[in-house]
Amino acid sequence: MVPTLVAAAVAALLAAALLGPAFDRRSLGIVVFAGVVPDLDAAVSLLVFGATNAAFHTLLLPGLLGIALYWDTTRRDRSWLRERYGWRGVRIAWVALAAYVVAGIGLDLFSPEGANLFYPIHDRFYAVTGKLLYSTEDGLVQTYVQIGDEGLLSVGSPGTTANHHVESWLNPTPDTGWDRGAERRLTLVESGWQTIVVVASVAVLAIRGWELSDRLEVSA
């Protein structure tokens, strides 16, 4: 699975880009937390076999939350969220939902371990991996999506919860329960591009924090 630190960094970048005037330490914390929540299914795997990248990586959760949020903020005569937290609450909720999907689920979907997008209704991990290039001989070539059975488009699948285990620090083995003898490795970053994302996130947050402090001084 993509390291949680990288997911937090991507969520922070989304917060800096999308929160606008609602950006502050509290809203940043909410969005970053939403971005790393899906990784908590590694703890669920201690009780439920194969739950890592499945239990909280399903699109059903953000889908239901998105429907509820849309209904409350656009269809109801009086929005509970808007009345209680104002426009800031609505903005933060939508950005947090985006962080959940993009940083929490999307990063793992585009990795070899994959994400179980429709669990538990449909138990199947999906992994969108490949390349996109232009060749002077073959033209535009992509290997992300292939033509599967009956001419339908398909993406790679590493398996189901029954036969595909996603290693995590909490549960490095396919079994449930806490294995005291298993080696545990807490990966912070595992490639160069992930390091760049984390560093860029720190730099962007430093700039936004400086701008925020200047704005508060002027208003005071």
KEBA-730615 format. One line per field, with one value per residue: residue number from 1; z negated, x, y of N, C-alpha, C in turn. Coordinates in steps of 0.001 Angstrom, whole numbers, always signed. Each point is the difference from the previous one (the first is absolute). Layout:
# KEBA-730615
i	(NUM	...) $
nZ	(Z	...) $
nX	(X	...) $
nY	(Y	...) $
caZ	(Z	...) $
caX	(X	...) $
caY	(Y	...) $
cZ	(Z	...) $
cX	(X	...) $
cY	(Y	...) $
***
This chain:
# KEBA-730615
i	(1	2	3	4	5	6	7	8	9	10	11	12	13	14	15	16	17	18	19	20	21	22	23	24	25	26	27	28	29	30	31	32	33	34	35	36	37	38	39	40	41	42	43	44	45	46	47	48	49	50	51	52	53	54	55	56	57	58	59	60	61	62	63	64	65	66	67	68	69	70	71	72	73	74	75	76	77	78	79	80	81	82	83	84	85	86	87	88	89	90	91	92	93	94	95	96	97	98	99	100	101	102	103	104	105	106	107	108	109	110	111	112	113	114	115	116	117	118	119	120	121	122	123	124	125	126	127	128	129	130	131	132	133	134	135	136	137	138	139	140	141	142	143	144	145	146	147	148	149	150	151	152	153	154	155	156	157	158	159	160	161	162	163	164	165	166	167	168	169	170	171	172	173	174	175	176	177	178	179	180	181	182	183	184	185	186	187	188	189	190	191	192	193	194	195	196	197	198	199	200	201	202	203	204	205	206	207	208	209	210	211	212	213	214	215	216	217	218	219	220) $
nZ	(+0	+586	-405	-1246	-179	+1053	-506	-1165	+687	+692	-1123	-524	+1114	-119	-1284	+288	+915	-812	-1146	+725	-198	+178	+605	-960	-1188	-454	+1015	-78	-1320	+228	+962	-699	-1078	+776	+374	-1310	-134	+1354	-367	-717	+1244	-102	-874	+923	+758	-1195	+404	+1159	+473	+388	-1152	-24	+259	-934	-1313	+24	+874	-467	+1231	-589	-839	+797	+701	-1073	-442	+1232	+92	-1239	+326	+1191	-559	-996	+864	+810	-635	-1180	-517	-1039	+410	-548	+974	+923	-603	-150	+1215	+645	+849	-1087	-749	+896	+64	-1306	-96	+1011	-506	-1201	+610	+643	-1181	-522	+1073	+123	-1212	-558	+1054	+640	-978	-810	+597	+41	-774	-1	-1249	+571	+330	-1026	+1194	+49	-844	-618	+773	+461	-334	+405	-141	+186	+965	+68	+674	+432	+1279	+252	+1278	+689	+939	+617	-529	-1273	+5	-434	-1034	-473	-1219	-337	+1121	-170	+1149	-823	-735	+1091	+191	-1292	-389	-367	-1314	-400	-436	-1158	-64	-973	-966	+738	+1037	-324	-529	-543	+69	-1303	-648	-43	+1267	-210	-753	+798	-1157	-676	-860	-1180	+1048	-1219	+726	+596	+1042	-585	+1155	-611	+1207	+11	+790	+1199	+425	+1060	+793	-863	+5	+1315	+1	-868	+666	+1150	-650	-560	+1199	+594	-960	+135	+1313	+13	-863	+749	+1088	-662	-483	+1234	+477	-973	+273	+1294	-196	-752) $
nX	(+827	-502	+1198	-417	+1308	+81	-899	+625	+1126	-553	-523	+1189	+504	-910	+310	+1293	-341	-783	+618	+903	-941	-426	+1159	+159	+593	-1158	-284	+1272	-126	-1178	+513	+1098	-761	-835	+1148	+203	-1279	+24	+1172	-1004	-329	+1259	-554	-928	+1111	+232	-1193	+106	-21	+1163	-222	+1338	-136	-850	+78	+1051	+469	-1143	-431	-538	+1030	+976	-466	-224	+1225	+430	-774	+371	+1246	-142	-668	+884	+983	-657	-475	+547	-1154	+333	+1200	+42	+799	-705	-1108	+635	+560	-1071	+357	+724	-1029	-775	+811	+175	-1304	-207	+874	-528	-1174	+453	+485	-1152	-608	+578	+221	-1186	-818	+56	+797	-795	-1010	+832	-51	+1069	-64	-386	-1265	-684	-300	-495	+987	-851	-633	+1168	+446	+641	+1310	+152	+890	-14	+732	+1013	-110	+319	+158	+815	-247	+1143	+65	-339	+429	-1195	+755	-1014	+422	-652	-674	-414	-30	-1018	-622	-474	+1262	-153	+13	+1233	+135	+1266	+14	+566	-1336	-380	-860	-456	+546	-388	+1195	-420	+1304	-74	+331	-1296	-129	+1273	-711	-318	+468	-1097	-219	+530	+832	+342	+103	-974	+802	+138	-371	+275	-558	+913	+1018	-382	-48	+706	-990	-49	+1319	-74	-993	+684	+1144	-658	-574	+1159	+551	-1010	+3	+1316	-155	-933	+786	+1017	-706	-366	+1231	+418	-928	+342	+1265	-307	-763	+1064) $
nY	(-1181	+1069	+431	-88	+179	-795	-835	+177	-166	-977	-478	+254	-525	-965	-68	+106	-901	-710	+128	+646	+929	-1246	+278	-877	+51	+438	+801	+410	+4	+590	+760	+250	+154	+690	+558	-117	+366	-58	+515	+470	-371	+447	+843	+242	-72	+580	+454	+673	-1216	+512	+636	-168	+1294	-431	-164	+852	-880	-434	+158	-1054	+62	+455	-1026	-758	+307	-186	-1064	-383	+296	-573	-993	-28	+170	-818	-1052	+90	+364	-751	+333	-1201	-416	+629	-389	-1144	-164	+448	+965	+317	-347	+618	+1066	-16	-216	+844	+859	-223	+69	+1083	+400	-382	+524	+1189	+534	-260	+128	+1174	+413	-691	+623	+1055	-1056	-789	+483	+1140	+241	-446	+489	-1218	-168	-809	+900	+469	-1186	+1082	-225	+1300	-192	+1314	-853	+685	+378	+1239	-317	+787	-891	+270	-1224	+6	+1259	+406	-320	-710	-322	+1121	+150	-1230	-621	-212	-894	-512	+395	-312	+1270	-256	+15	+69	-1248	+380	+35	-803	+282	-996	+652	+1223	-20	+1122	-34	+58	+1122	+254	-386	-347	-830	-1003	-418	-277	+985	+286	-110	-414	-1098	+695	+119	+1189	+551	+1138	-75	+962	-271	-375	+1257	+387	-422	-1011	-50	+170	-891	-731	+186	-223	-988	-318	+174	-632	-894	+36	+33	-968	-629	+351	-342	-1106	-123	+312	-841	-824	+311	-63	-1091	-328) $
caZ	(+0	+15	-1384	-530	+60	+1350	+77	-764	+775	+1110	-602	-372	+1230	+380	-933	+355	+1307	+135	-1121	+201	-1250	-1145	-412	-1257	-581	-315	+1246	+534	-744	+377	+1351	-50	-682	+958	+994	-527	-596	+634	-427	-1282	+182	-388	-1349	+137	+473	-1151	-370	+1207	+948	+1279	-16	+398	+1335	+377	-884	+129	+1346	+881	+434	-541	-1138	+455	+852	-866	-645	+1017	+235	-1174	-30	+1095	-350	-1104	+329	+1217	+187	-1164	-169	-1011	-116	-1362	-28	+227	-1142	-1181	+203	+1008	+1298	-249	-251	+1269	+796	-610	+175	+1372	+202	-751	+786	+1121	-519	-279	+1257	+790	-753	-754	+849	+1320	+13	-64	+1227	+1039	-471	+254	-999	+393	-984	+167	+183	-244	-1162	+63	+981	+1030	-575	+1041	+12	+1311	+21	+1282	+195	+1403	+499	+1115	+764	+1444	+774	+1416	+778	-443	-368	-1421	-617	-1417	-499	-1219	+234	+1042	+509	-665	+590	+701	+512	-1009	-584	-1319	-632	-704	-1318	-686	-692	-922	-1392	-351	+477	+195	-1271	+84	-1214	-724	-1235	-1011	+313	+1146	+435	+483	-1045	-924	-1308	-140	+26	-722	+571	+1370	+206	+376	+572	+209	+1152	+102	+1455	+626	+1332	+149	+240	-1261	-767	+568	-410	-1417	-118	+591	-926	-1113	+502	+260	-1282	-621	+676	-378	-1395	-39	+518	-988	-1125	+474	+115	-1352	-527	+660	-504	-1393) $
caX	(-827	+741	+196	-988	+583	-220	-1424	-190	+586	-915	-1171	+388	+52	-1386	-510	+579	-497	-1456	-725	-146	-28	-309	+1236	+678	+561	-1063	-523	+1078	+7	-1161	+200	+1080	-540	-865	+839	+685	-974	-71	+1080	-353	-521	+1055	-352	-1157	+468	+328	-1231	-683	+1001	+150	-680	+880	-322	-1340	-1085	-201	+378	-1148	-624	-1352	-8	-59	-1168	-1146	+244	-190	-1438	-576	+476	-668	-1416	-131	+432	-614	-1388	-816	-305	+917	+1122	+508	+1424	+206	-506	+829	+1397	+124	+581	+1274	-249	-322	+1227	+912	-563	+231	+1439	+343	-487	+928	+1240	-264	-27	+1224	+1198	-190	-307	+607	+1416	+129	-571	+1019	+1196	-153	-832	-1381	-1033	-1234	-847	-1432	-124	-66	-987	+745	+1328	+1020	+959	+335	+1274	+194	+1437	+377	+749	-572	+1117	-183	+1054	-9	-415	-1297	-916	-307	-86	-309	-182	-801	-1271	+125	-1232	-171	-927	-1171	+268	-212	+1195	+279	+1262	+596	-516	+901	-709	-1083	+440	+327	+1322	+903	+289	+750	+813	+27	+755	-849	-252	+844	-286	-1384	-902	-569	+643	+1297	+1088	+1114	+1290	+156	+779	-830	+745	-823	+562	-388	-50	+636	+504	+382	-1127	-709	+782	-269	-1356	+36	+740	-831	-1095	+537	+288	-1265	-631	+763	-389	-1374	+11	+555	-1039	-1073	+425	+3	-1390	-512	+610	-629	-1378	+58) $
caY	(+1181	+1254	+441	+943	+1340	+528	+320	+1233	+1092	+307	+629	+1358	+780	+258	+1007	+1293	+423	+51	+608	+1437	+783	-866	-671	+307	-1227	-949	-582	-835	-1250	-800	-535	-990	-1175	-699	-651	-1183	-916	-1319	-883	-617	-1356	-947	-465	-881	-1307	-830	-701	-464	-499	+692	+1296	+1089	+537	-442	+448	+1443	+414	-149	+1246	+81	+933	+1396	+178	+277	+1287	+1032	+143	+661	+1378	+716	+167	+951	+1360	+537	-409	+338	+1417	+499	-926	-161	+302	+1432	+754	-224	+350	+1034	-365	-664	-1407	-653	-59	-972	-1343	-447	-211	-1210	-1136	-137	-565	-1415	-758	+155	-375	-1226	-1157	+108	-368	-1462	-562	+90	-703	-1445	-678	+225	+329	-771	+1173	-215	-881	-1469	-467	-731	-210	-73	+1094	+547	+708	+693	+198	-70	+1146	+745	+545	+174	-632	+377	-1167	-522	+1073	+123	-1326	-25	-1361	+50	-678	-1009	-601	-1285	-963	+510	+1327	+1026	+581	-541	+373	-1120	-350	-921	-1068	+315	-47	-1385	-417	+1136	+680	+1249	+86	+1267	-94	-619	-1401	-366	-1366	-154	-467	+972	-40	+647	-973	+616	-375	+482	+1228	+1142	+1115	+1188	+699	+1406	+186	-1154	+337	+1398	+896	+174	+972	+1320	+388	+374	+1253	+1056	+262	+789	+1342	+687	+304	+1082	+1241	+323	+408	+1356	+887	+52	+833	+1385	+434	+205	+1213	+1161	+131	+432) $
cZ	(+0	-1438	-429	+37	+1358	+188	-745	+769	+1165	-518	-388	+1221	+501	-901	+383	+1303	+16	-1136	+155	-1313	-1225	-543	-1332	-577	-247	+1261	+662	-700	+372	+1350	+10	-689	+943	+1033	-489	-642	+701	-455	-1334	+178	-230	-1404	+44	+418	-1134	-444	+1204	+1039	+1293	+52	+426	+1463	+495	-849	+148	+1361	+1007	+357	-549	-1133	+457	+918	-816	-703	+979	+302	-1151	-53	+1082	-336	-1081	+444	+1225	+127	-1160	-66	-1012	-222	-1449	-86	+137	-1194	-1216	+189	+1087	+1297	-169	-208	+1273	+845	-541	+214	+1403	+258	-747	+752	+1203	-450	-292	+1291	+707	-745	-683	+855	+1304	+58	-31	+1242	+1118	-485	+212	-1002	+288	-1157	+344	+70	-367	-1142	-964	+1029	+1082	-462	+1115	-103	+1439	-127	+1386	+113	+1485	+394	+1166	+738	+1466	+711	+1456	+894	-345	-352	-1503	-593	-1484	-417	-1293	+129	+1181	+466	-586	+749	+627	+460	-979	-521	-1401	-509	-784	-1367	-660	-786	-857	-1429	-415	+386	+230	-1319	+267	-1319	-613	-1269	-1078	+239	+1231	+562	+458	-1091	-761	-1349	+31	-113	-627	+655	+1388	+52	+479	+488	+280	+1106	+45	+1461	+623	+1419	+52	+173	-1280	-900	+494	-420	-1448	-194	+556	-922	-1166	+441	+223	-1309	-726	+606	-383	-1454	-175	+500	-1008	-1182	+381	+70	-1371	-622	+589	-540	-1445	-103) $
cX	(+878	+146	-1005	+524	-221	-1466	-298	+534	-911	-1263	+301	+75	-1409	-617	+500	-584	-1492	-736	-205	+19	-354	+1246	+493	+482	-1081	-534	+1044	+33	-1148	+213	+1091	-482	-891	+822	+686	-954	-52	+1094	-293	-608	+1079	-251	-1184	+441	+457	-1200	-694	+1045	-22	-574	+878	-234	-1368	-1070	-314	+427	-1132	-576	-1411	-75	-13	-1180	-1242	+151	-218	-1468	-658	+393	-675	-1458	-182	+288	-691	-1492	-917	-256	+940	+1095	+486	+1464	+245	-483	+911	+1428	+217	+621	+1337	-192	-294	+1260	+950	-501	+266	+1479	+460	-444	+910	+1315	-160	+111	+1353	+1230	-151	-195	+798	+1451	+187	-587	+1044	+1339	-210	-888	-1483	-918	-1264	-1166	-1468	-250	-1042	-1004	+662	+1445	+1020	+904	+248	+1289	+212	+1483	+318	+810	-746	+1146	-384	+1206	-105	-429	-1420	-1006	-198	-250	-314	-273	-807	-1278	+155	-1382	-113	-939	-1194	+179	-191	+1332	+212	+1334	+502	-623	+960	-703	-1141	+541	+403	+1428	+983	+164	+838	+738	-60	+813	-805	-175	+816	-288	-1455	-990	-611	+706	+1387	+1088	+1233	+1349	+257	+836	-928	+883	-956	+650	-527	-116	+755	+471	+312	-1182	-802	+732	-265	-1371	-12	+705	-812	-1154	+461	+252	-1282	-681	+738	-382	-1414	-97	+531	-1019	-1135	+372	+42	-1416	-607	+573	-635	-1395	-27	+305) $
cY	(+1253	+499	+1070	+1434	+640	+371	+1294	+1200	+406	+675	+1443	+902	+329	+1075	+1385	+536	+293	+714	+1501	+763	-828	-690	+547	-1329	-1048	-676	-886	-1349	-911	-673	-1069	-1281	-806	-753	-1256	-1007	-1362	-964	-670	-1386	-1057	-531	-954	-1402	-903	-829	-633	-369	+820	+1394	+1175	+381	-455	+673	+1485	+532	-186	+1361	+160	+1016	+1457	+267	+338	+1348	+1151	+246	+746	+1469	+835	+273	+1059	+1432	+594	-298	+367	+1508	+644	-1038	-61	+417	+1497	+828	-130	+506	+1046	-503	-725	-1495	-773	-168	-1062	-1422	-535	-278	-1249	-1251	-250	-622	-1489	-828	+40	-508	-1356	-1238	+28	-427	-1503	-675	-10	-551	-1494	-715	+165	+344	-779	+995	-195	-978	+584	-534	-842	-98	-205	+1224	+442	+804	+600	+335	-123	+1217	+637	+659	+170	-566	+434	-1156	-444	+1074	+65	-1384	+169	-1439	-22	-826	-941	-458	-1397	-923	+723	+1448	+1123	+522	-554	+539	-1202	-227	-981	-1088	+499	-32	-1410	-381	+1145	+750	+1245	+180	+1394	-186	-715	-1489	-409	-1385	-115	-378	+1170	-127	+623	-1057	+647	-290	+539	+1270	+1114	+1132	+1146	+833	+1428	+418	-1173	+276	+1490	+938	+233	+992	+1420	+500	+475	+1334	+1163	+362	+860	+1437	+795	+391	+1121	+1347	+407	+444	+1417	+1012	+163	+894	+1466	+558	+281	+1261	+1249	+232	+467	+1490) $
***
